[in-house]
Each structure stands twice: as structure tokens, then as C-alpha cells.
């Protein structure tokens, strides 16, 4: 039924071995570093960073670039300070 590393028993043995080797305190740190490495790799492949596209308004709400541009042009037309 299950062959190779797809077997639940093999995965359980592998996870317990990782836990013994690195310890419970280092596992979250390893997970974070792997995640950030994967994110940086994906950003380098696509050529842009998703976090750079979003802007934050004055009340701390994330705003898309098109909405921020529309709000800015509207405030300049009405003469309201930004």
C-alpha cells in the first residue's frame, strides 16, 4: 500500500529522529528559517515582493496601491491634507 518515505511509519520515525537531533526548542527556529528561505526564493523567481505592493493607511489598515492612489488623487482635488 505505502512504499518508500510515504509510509506513515517512516514519516513518524523521521520526525522523531529530527526531534531528537535538534530538540524541541530549535524546531520552531528551523521552521521559521526554512519558511523565510522559501519565501525569498519564491520572490527571487517571480521578481517582486508581495509585501512591497501593499501600503498602510493612516489608521493602520493595509491598502492596495490602486486604492491608495485613488485616495491621494481625491484628497488633492478636494484640497484636504493627507
C-alpha positions as CSV (number, residue, x, y, z in Angstrom):
1,X,0.0,0.0,0.0
2,X,2.5,2.7,1.1
3,X,6.1,2.4,-0.2
4,X,9.2,4.4,0.3
5,X,9.0,7.5,2.5
6,X,5.3,7.9,2.0
7,X,4.6,5.3,4.7
8,X,3.2,6.8,7.9
9,X,5.6,4.7,9.9
10,X,8.6,6.1,8.0
11,X,7.4,9.6,8.5
12,X,6.9,9.1,12.2
13,X,10.4,7.7,12.6
14,X,11.9,10.6,10.5
15,X,10.0,13.2,12.6
16,X,11.1,11.6,15.9
17,X,14.7,11.5,14.7
18,X,14.6,15.2,13.8
19,X,13.1,16.0,17.2
20,X,15.9,14.0,19.0
21,X,18.7,15.6,16.9
22,X,17.6,19.2,17.1
23,X,15.5,19.4,20.2
24,X,12.1,21.0,20.8
25,X,13.5,24.5,21.3
26,X,15.2,24.6,18.0
27,X,12.4,23.2,15.8
28,X,10.4,26.5,15.6
29,X,13.6,28.4,14.7
30,X,14.4,25.9,12.0
31,X,10.8,26.1,10.6
32,X,11.0,29.9,10.5
33,X,14.3,29.9,8.7
34,X,13.1,27.4,6.2
35,X,9.9,29.4,5.6
36,X,11.8,32.6,5.1
37,X,14.3,30.9,2.8
38,X,11.5,29.5,0.7
39,X,9.7,32.9,0.6
40,X,13.0,34.7,-0.5
41,X,13.5,32.0,-3.2
42,X,9.9,32.4,-4.5
43,X,10.3,36.2,-4.5
44,X,13.6,36.0,-6.5
45,X,11.9,33.7,-9.0
46,X,8.8,35.9,-9.5
47,X,10.8,39.1,-9.4
48,X,8.8,41.0,-6.8
49,X,8.0,41.0,-3.2
50,X,4.3,40.8,-2.2
51,X,4.8,42.8,1.0
52,X,6.2,45.8,-1.1
53,X,3.0,46.0,-3.1
54,X,0.8,46.8,-0.1
55,X,0.7,50.2,1.7
56,X,-0.6,51.1,5.1
57,X,-3.1,54.0,5.5
58,X,-3.0,56.5,8.4
59,X,-5.3,54.3,10.6
60,X,-3.0,51.2,10.1
61,X,-5.2,49.5,7.6
62,X,-3.5,47.7,4.6
63,X,-4.4,49.4,1.4
64,X,-3.9,48.2,-2.2
65,X,-1.7,50.5,-4.4
66,X,-4.7,51.4,-6.6
67,X,-6.8,52.4,-3.7
68,X,-4.0,54.4,-2.2
69,X,-3.5,56.2,-5.5
70,X,-7.3,56.9,-5.8
71,X,-7.4,58.3,-2.2
72,X,-4.4,60.5,-2.8
73,X,-5.8,61.9,-6.0
74,X,-9.2,62.5,-4.4
75,X,-7.6,64.4,-1.4
76,X,-5.5,66.6,-3.7
77,X,-8.6,67.5,-5.8
78,X,-10.6,68.5,-2.7
79,X,-7.7,70.3,-1.0
80,X,-7.7,68.1,2.1
81,X,-4.4,67.5,3.8
82,X,-3.0,63.9,3.6
